[in-house]
Structure formats: C-alpha cells, structure tokens
Amino acid sequence: MKKFSELPYERIDLEETKKAYADLVRRLKEAKSGEEQWEVHKDYYKLTRHISTEGQIAMIRHDIDTTDEFYDKENDYLDSVTPEWENCLNEYKKTLYNSPYRAYLEEKMGPVAFKNIEISLKSFDEKLIPLMKEENELVSKYTKLIATAKIEFEGETYNLSLMSKFTTSKDRDVRKRAVKAMSDYFLTVTDEIDDIYDRMVKNRTAQARMLGYENYIPLGYLRMNRNSYGQEQVENFRRQVKEAFVPFVSKINEKRRESIGVDKLTFYDNGVFFTDGNPAPIGTPEEILKAGQEMYRELSPETAEFIDFMIEHDLFDVLGRKTKRQGGYMTFLPDYKAPFIFANFNGTSGDVDVITHECGHAFQGFINRNDEIDEHNDITMETAEIHSMSMEYFTYGWMDKFFGDRKDDYYTMHLEDSIIFVPYGCMVDEFQHKVYANPDMTPAERKQLWKELEKTYRPHIDFEGDPFFGEGGYWQRQGHIFQSPFYYIDYVLASVCAMQFKVWMDKDFKDAFSHYLELCKLSARDFYEPMLEKVGLQSPFKDGCIDELVKNLSKKV
C-alpha cells in the first residue's frame, strides 16, 4: 500500500455502477446452488469495497480542506449519487434475502447478516431518492457552515475547534470572553441553522411517512441498524441515568467547583477541572504521534502491528486547520484494508483522546481486516464505541508519555469528564426523540425544549443569561444531531460498558484486556447483548446495571 496522500482517486460512474449491480442481481437469480450464489456474493464484495473506498477517499480529502474546489465538487456529486447507489444495494440485498439457498448463505455469513439485510430493506425504497438527496445536501450545508466558522478573538481568527484552548483556559476571564465570542458567532448563524434543521426534520419525517411509519423515530432506529433493541429499552436506560447518574454527576461537579475555586459553576467553567488549568499534552503533534506509537508497541503485540502500519502509511490527518471539517472520526478503506483517522488537534488533552479513542476504532478494524465476510464488520455503533472508549482506559498506564508529572491530573479529569458526559449524551437523545415525535415544532419551541432538558440533565450549569447558550441554543453545535440522528446514545451505552472494563482492569488488567480483545474480534458476528455476555459485560439495559456501576465508580472519584 502507498501512503494515503499518494492513493489514486477516480470518480465512480453511476451508470456503470448500476449496470454492474444489475448484472450481479441477474447472476444471483440464475445461480443453481448456494455455492454459486456465494461466488456471486464475493464479486459483490469486490465491487462494493471499491465504490466505498473511492467514496471514502473523496470524503476524507474534502474534510481535510472544505474549500478545495475539486473535492468540494466530488462531495456534491457523492451527495447526489449515493442514494442511487443505495438503491442498487437494496435491490441486490432483496434478491439475496429471498434466496432459495438462504440456509446455506446464512450458515456462511451468520444470522446477524440477514437480520441487518431485513432492516435495510425496511428503511429504503427507490421513491425516497429525491428526499435522500435533499437530506444529504442539508447535512453538507450544515457541516460546511460549522467548518468555515470564523471567530474573532484577541486579534486573531479561529474556527470552533481551535477555540477550545481558550474555552478551557485556566484564566476564567479568558474562558468567559472565549465562550462569549462563540456565542456571538452562533447568534449570527442560528437562524440559518434553525432553517437547515427544520428542513431536515420535515424531510426525514416525510421519508418515514412514505414508508408507512408515523414519524421518523422507527426509521431512524432502522438506519442506525438497531437489530436487537428498541425505543422502550433506550427510554428505560435514560430513566436509570436520570435516577443514578445525574445525582452522581452533581456530586462530582460540586467537588469540581471547590477544586477550581469558584462560587458557582457557569457554562464557561464546564470543561475546566483544575485551578492551574487542565493538563495539556507535552510536545508537538508529531511528538504526540510518536509517543502514541511507543505506547501501542508496548501495550500488546496486536496493537504494535496496528500502530506501525498506521504510521508507515500516513493514515492520520490530525492537525487542526481553519478550513478543515470539525470533529474527528475513523473510517476504513476496504480496497487497502486500511483504517484512516481524521481529527483536529488543538493543543488540549483532546489531542491525546484522539490517539486513544479513534485508535480504538481503527485497531478493531485493523485486526478484522482479513475477514472474507464483510457482514462481520457491519458493527452497530453502540458496539463500535465500546472499542474506542475502552481503549481510552486501557492506555491510562502510558499517560506519562503525554502529560509528564500531570498524568494523575489527566486520570482524574478524564474519568470525571466521562462520567459527566453520560447525562449529557442522554439529553441529546431525548431531545431528538421529542423533536421527531413532534416534527411541527417551531425553532423557538425546539430551543425551549433543550432549555427544559438542561434543567433535568445538567442542573448545575448556570448560563448567566447568555443570549445563545442560555436560550437553548447549545444543541446547534452538536453535529451528530444533524448528521446522524439517534447516534449519540450509542456513545452513552458504550461508555457504560467501557467503564465496566475500567472497574475490571483496576482489579486484573491482563484479564480485562484479553476480554476486550475478544470483543474486538467478535466484531458483528453476534447481536449486542449476547456479545456483551460472552465477554463478561453487563447490558446497560439491565435494571441495576447503572446503580452497580455508580457504586463502583464512586470509590474512584
């Protein structure tokens, strides 16, 4: 494999793609045995991997520089053709699902694969294509608006990611002014974001109703590939979080208030844990990556092989730049069997979280890269996020490489921040459920809803009357709400599992890591809760799981 920057890119021709899938459908129908259909399916893998690879290369290069004219056009092209490609996939999967040789294929691919096909057939229809194209355009419009934000602060211009070093400054006045600058920026675009989201909600609701659903919620669950649990279990989980985690977080925040020496916690104190400032990584981005390589070489033989591959082929783009898309992610290039990590380093501890969190995703993809059955890697996100969040804890023993003598401060901050996140993640999820259950809400009503949820899930925060954040606008900077409806609860479910690994590793690191490795290798071979049981984790949906976790964590913070 070449380095990522040297990989060729070729636009996928839509008409040729349609012909290729039509031919695969024909061959499936003409096949006289399960063995013949399996050979067709292997050709399906080859074609689909290639199309996915080219799409991922275009997406990454567009995200690296959202002002790049060539890849901006490629991004627009992909927005327009992806729904048509999905229609090709749908027709192929429909034929496979109804195969007379399904028993043979199911034994080969596993029951999860066919359940996922069933879900995909329930969530797509050719008549949705115009609406799906419009939805893609709206997502890109929001993403670009946020990526190109220009915030004037102390004589310089920054994007939202690069403002993080100021919003977590040890100087409270700097934090206050930085958050005010961000609030002022959002006030200039909030009406535009309201309009984008309003159109998204109505678009997604229209898609759902065209498929016979009352609202977007069941369709959203299908598109998140939720193959073994539903809305009632998620609601029960949120209830347990309200009962056990919200009071726990209130205690942690009171401790944090005393630690940073303030009379009350305000919204500009939200990300600060120490009076002398949060621990920041030592060294340049290049040195952070080098320390990460040393860490993974020492953690295990499997992680050593993984990190050397990533570094050798330049499969990271992590430097923050003004025209770069916000956030971070791991994606996969199937033709090259290669993960890729995208992030925005900004000089905060979040840079190290990239090296642990996104590498957790990438490591899981890497160790399964040679599985000949692609469906084994169709991981649902509440499972995928366990791989990443658990890796954050498994690498605690190497934090001196990044934070020097402030490694203990990092442990404290990371664990407390992870605990504080749980109610926030549930708040994002409940907000989306209520929005899509009531799609005719006005923008003002959505902001009022967020304001009310803040009182339930984050009662400690004082917004001091800020005209944007204090008036229910915070959700507009949470990209998942726009880009991936109902994704955010997956982080929370995974965090609960990762914290179980944290409790476990504190008792027996080697045993905990061996079970983590087992989970990574299971990938998507089984359904969510049976898979957790196989590796010794409790389902977050189980009554009592949250109470027990809070009791265990209370001993550590």
N, C-alpha and C positions, 0 to 999 in steps of 0.2 A: 504494500500500500504506500502511496505517496503521502506527503504532508497535506493537511486539509486545504491549504491555500493553493496547492497545485492540482487539486482534483478538477477534472473537466466537468462542465455543466452543459447540458443540452435540454432545450425545452421539449417537453413531451407533446407529441402531436395528438390532438384529441381524436381526430377521425381514425388514425391508425390504431389508437388505443381501443376505440370502440370495436373496430374490426377484430383485433386480437382477442378481446374478451368474448365476442360473439363466436369466434372460432372455438374457444375453449368450451363454451356452453354446448356447441354442436357436438364436439368430441365427447363431452360427458354423456350426452343423451345417446350417442351411438355406441358407447362402451358396453361390452358384453359381460363384464365382471367387475368386482370391487378392485381387483388388482389393476385392471385397465384404467378405472377411474382414478386410482391413486397416482398412476403415471401422469394423467392429465392434471391432477391437483399439484403435482410437483412443478409442472410448467406454469401453473397459476402462481405458485410461489415466486418463481423466477421473474415473471412479468411484473407482479405486484411489488416485489422488492425493488426492482429497477425504477419503477414510477415513483415509489415512495422516496428512494434515495435522491432522485433528481429534485423532487419537491422539497426535501429537507435541506439540500444544498442551497437552493434558491431562497428558502425561508431564512436560513442562518445568515446568508450574505446580505439579505435585505435588513435583518435585525441588527447586524453589525453597523450598518450605516443606512438609516431610513431615508437619507437624502440621495442615495446612489440612484441615478436615473434608470440605469439598466435593470437593476434588481427591483426597483420600485414598480417598473412595468411588469416584470415577471411575477411579482406578488399580486398585482391586479389580475394578471392572466390566470394565476392559480386560483384566486378567489372565484373567477368566473367558470373555470372548467372542473374544479374539484367536485361540485355536486353531480356533474355528468359522469365523472369517474366513479363516484359513489353509486350511481345508478348501475353502472357496469358491474361493480362488485355485487350489488344487490341481486341482479339477475343471475349471476354465477352462483351466489350462495343459495338462492332459492332452488336452483336445479340440484345443487349438491345436497341440500336439506331434504329434498323429496326423492333422493336416490333410492332405487330398489335394492341397492347394495349398502344401505346405510349402516347395517350392523357391522359389516367389515370395516367401513370407514370410521365408525365411532370407536371401535376397538383400537384402531390405528392412532386416531387423533385424540380420543378421550371424550367423556361426556360433557365437560365444560365447553369444548369447542362447539358442539352442536347447540348447547343452550345459548351460547353467545350469538350463533347464527340466527336462532329463533328471535332473539332480542333485536338484532339488526334488521330483520325483516319486519318487525313490528314498529320500527322507528323511521322507516324510509318508504317513500313512494315517489315515482317519477314526477307526479304532479306537484311535488314540493320544490322542485328545482329552482323556479324563479324566486321563490321566497328564500331559499337557502343561499342563493347568490346575493340577494339583498342583505341577508344576515351577515355574510362574510364581509361585504363592503362596509357595513356598520361597525363590525369588530375592528377592521383595519383602520377605519376613520378614527375610532377612539384610541387605538394603540398609537397611531401616528401623532395625534393631538397630545397625548401624555409624553411620548418620547421626545417631542420637539419643544417641550415646555421651556421657556426662558425666564428664569427668576433672577432679578437683580438683587444682589446682596453684598454690601460692603465694597461697592465699586467694581464688582465682577458679575459675570453672568453664569448661572449654573442651571443644570437640569434637576429634576426631582431627586434622582439617585445621589448626585453629588452634594445635595443639601444635607444629607444625613450626618455628615461630620459636624455640621453646625447645630442640628436639632438634638444631637446627643453631646454637645459641648459641656465641659464641667462648669463653664460660666453660665449661670442661669439667665443673665440678661441677653447673652448671645443666643441661647436657646429660644427665649421669648421672641426676640426680633426675627430669628430664622423662621419660626413657625408662623409668625405674622406675615412674613414675606410670602410664604407658601399659601397662606390663607388668601392674601391679596391676589395672588396669581389665580387661584381657583375661582375667586369671585368674578374674574374676567371671562372665565370659560364655563362656569357652572350651568348657565342657560343652554349652552351648546351641548354639554354632556347630558343634561336633562332631556334634551330633544333626541339625542342619539339613543339613550336608554329607553325612552318612551317608545320610540320606533322599534327597538329590539324586542321589548316586551310584547308589543302588539303583533310583531312579525312572528315571534315564537308561538304566541297563543294561536295565531291563525294556522300555523303549521300543525299544531296539536289538534285543533278542531277539524282540520281537513282529514286527519287520521281517525277521527271519532272520539278523541279524548275531550273531557270537559275543559281542561286547562293544560298548561304546559308542564305541570309537575310530573305526571306519569311519563310523558315523552322525555323530559329532562333526565329522569332516572334511567330510562332505557338508553339514552345517549351517553350516560356515564357508565353503561354496561353493568348496571347493578343486577347481578344474576342470581342473588341468593338472599336478599333482604329488601325491605321496602320502607315506605314513609313512616309507618307506625313504629318500627324499631328505631328509626332515627329520632322521632319525637320522644320516645321513651329515654333514649340516650341523652338528649338535650335536657330532659326533666332531671335526670340524675346529676348532670353537670350543674344545673341551677341549684340543686339542693346541697351538693357536696363541694364542688369546686369553687363556686362564687364566694362562699364564706371563707374558704381556704385562701383564695386569692386576696380577699380583703385583709386577712391577717398578714400575708406577705407584703402587701402594699403599705400597711401600717409600719411594718419593720423597715421597708424601703424609705418611707417618709422620714423616719427617725434617722436612718443611715445617711441620707443626703441633707439632713438638717433643714427641712422646710416645715412651715406651719400647716400647710395643706398641699396635697398633690394636685397639680394642674395638668392640663393637656400637654404643656411643653416640658413637663417632668417625666412624661410617660416612658421614655426609653433610657432613663438615667438611673444608675444603681449605686454610685459612689461619689462622695464629695470631691474627690480628686479626679473625677472623670472615669468613664468606663475604660476597661483595659483595651488597648488598641494593639494590633499586630506589629511586631518589630520587623523592620526591613522593607524592601521594595516588593512590588508584586512578583518579580522574578524570584526573589529570595523566599517569598511565601510558597510559591510553587515548588521550589527546591526542597524546602522543609517538608512540604506535603509528600514529596517523592520519598524522602528519607523515612517519614512516618509509615507510609504504606509498605515500604520494603521491610520494615521491622514488624508490622502487625501480623502478617501471615504470608505464606508462600503465594497464595492466590491473589492477595492484594498487591504483592510485589510485582507479579507478572502484569497485572492490570495497569498499575501506575506507570511502569516503564513503557508500555505500549502507548498510553495516552500522551506521555511527554515526547516520545520518539516521533510521533506523527502529528504533533501540534494540534491536539484535539481539545484545546481550551481557547476560548476568547473571553477574557475576564476583565480587561482594562475598561474602566468607565470612560465614555466619551460623550460629547454634547449631543451628537445626533444618533446615538445608539438607543435601541429599544430598551425600556426599563425592565427590571426584574432579572430573573435567571431561570435556566431550565437545563435539563439533559434531554437530548434526543438521540436517535440512533440512525446510522447509515447502513441499511441492510446489505447492500452490494459489497461493502467493505468490512462487514461485521465489526463496526466501529461505533462506540458511543461518542458523543460530542457534548461539551459543556460550555454553556453561554452564561455570562454573568456580568455584573458591573461593580468592580472593585471601587471602593470609595474611602479607604483608609480607616474603616471601622472594623469591629470584630466580625461583622457580617462577611468580610472577605474570607475569614477562616471557616465560617459556616458553609461557604461555597465549597471549599476544599473537603469538607466532611459530608454535607448534605447531598450536593449534586454528585459527588463521587460515590455516595452510597447507591444512588440510582444507576450511575454508569457502571459501577462494579457488578451490580446484579445483571445488567445487560451483557457485560463482557463475559461473565462466567457461563452464560447460557447461549453464547453467540453461535455455537456449532450445533445446536439442536436443529434437526432437519424438519421439525414440525413447528411451523410458525405460530400456530394457535397456542402453543405452550407459552408464548411470550405476550399474549393478549391480556396483560395484567390489569386488573381493576385498580383504580388509583388508591383506594384505602389500603391495599396491599403494597403497592409500589412505594407509597410514602413511608411504610414501616422500614423498608430497606434503607432509605435516606436518613430518616430521623434517628433510627437506632445507631447508624454509623457515627452520628454526632456524639453519642455517648461512648461508643466503643473506642473512640480516639482520644478520650479525656487524658489518658496517660501520656500523651505526647504534646500537650498544650504548652509545655515549657519551651518548645521549639518556636512557638509563635508569640508567646506572651512573656517569656522570661520569668522574672520573680513575681509577676502578676497573674500567674496561672491559676492560683486559688481564687482570685477575684473573678476570673473568667468562669470557673466552675460554678461559683455562686450565681453570677449573672445569667449564665446560660440555663441552668436548671430553673431558677426563679422565672426567667422570661418564658421558658417553655410551659411552665405551669400557668402563668398569667395568660398565655395565648389561648388556652383551652376554652374559657368562656367567650373570648372574642370570636373565635372560629365558629362557635355555636350561634353567636349573634348574627354573623354573616349568613349562616344557613337559614336561620329563622326568618331573617329579613327577606331572603329570596322566596321562601315558601309563601310568605304573606303577600309579596308583590305579585307572584304568578297566580295565586289563588284569587287575587283582586286586580286583574290586569287593567282595569279602567281607572285606577288610582291616578290622581294628578301628580306632577312632580313635587308640589308642595306637600301632598299627603305622604309621599314616599319619604321625604325628609323628616316629616313629623313622626312617621313610623320608626325611623332609625333613632331619632331622639328618644323615643319611649323605650326602645330596646336597650339603649345605652344605660338607662336607669336600672334596668333589670340585670344586665350582664356586667356592666362596668360602673357601679355606683360610686366608686372612689374618685372618678375623674371630674374635675371642675374645669369647664371650658371658658370661664370668666367672660361669658357673653360674646365670644368671638363670632363675628357675623357669618363665617362659613362653617367652621368646625362645630361651633356651639349651636348651630341651627340645623344640625342633622345632615351635614354635607360630607362627612368623613368617608362614607362608602364610595364616593365618586373616585377616590384614588385607589380602590381595591380592584385591580384589573380582572381578577377571576370572576367577579360579578358580571362583567361584560363579556369576557372571552370564553368562559367555561362555566355556565350555570350549574349550580349544585356540586361543583368540585370541592369547595372549601371545607366541607365537613369531613372529607377524606383525610385532610391534614390532622384533624382533631382525633378521629378514630385511630389513625396511625400513631399519633403522639401518645395516646393512652397505651398502645402496645409497646412502643419504644420505651416508655417509662417503666413498663414491666420488665423489659430487658435491663434497664438501668438498675432496678432493685436486684435483679438476678445476678448481674455481673459484679455487683458490690460484694456478693456472697461467694461467687465462683465464676471468675471471668472466662476461663477456658471453656467451661461447660456452656455458659451463656453464648459465647461466640460460636461454638460448634452448632448450636441450635439456630442461631442467626444464619449461619452458612447454609444449613439445611433449608431454611425458609427461602433464601435467595434461589437455591437450586430447584425448589418446588415450582417456582415461578407461577404459572397459571394452570398447573396440572390438576388442581382441586379447587373446590369452592372455598370461599373466605373463612367461614367459621370452622369447618373441618380441618382446614390447613393450619389455623391457629392452634387448634387442639393437638395436631400432630407434633408441633414444635414446642408445646408446653406453655402456650399463652392463653389467657382467658379472653373470651369475646367481650369487647366493650359493651355489647348489647345486654350481656347477662346482668340481671339485677344483683347488686352487691359488688360488682367489679370496681365501680368508681369509688365506693366507700372504702374498700380494701386498699385501693391504690393511694387514696388520700392519706390513710393511716400510715402506710409505708413511707410516703414522701414527707409526711410531717416530721419524721425522725431525721430528715436530711436537710431541711431548710429552717 
